Amino acid sequence: STTEVKAAISRVANHRDAVVYGVLVPNTEGRAGMCGIVDVDGTLDLDKLARDLATDLPVYARPVFLRVMDTLDMTGTFKMKKTDLQKEGFDPKLVKQDKLYYLDLKQGRYLPLGVEEYDKIISGQIRL
């Protein structure tokens, strides 16, 4: 569940604010897991995060995409706003301020996701 994934991410990422949600990936079934995570000071170690999540979560539960943000928008009742994040998905043309990454299972690392990588994911050249 997203709650378990969020708890694992928070634990391995020094209790940073995070939100976990599903995003549509064209030409695939269902949704892919994505995590928005706050990294105000630029100290998030993505390689360590990938290694620790590989230990803590089964492969199907690990977020395929990461969105590294300065802040997380909250509702009036202090719940994280997921709808805008879900709409923007992992498209670098829609996500302007934040850095995007995708999980390369062969390397076991999160790699930067720009327009070129996005197009390759959509066309199936990069397999998730």
Summary of the structure (lengths in Angstrom):
residues: 128
radius of gyration: 13.7
end to end distance: 19.5
largest distance: 41.8
contacts: 344
relative contact order: 0.18
helix: 31%
strand: 25%
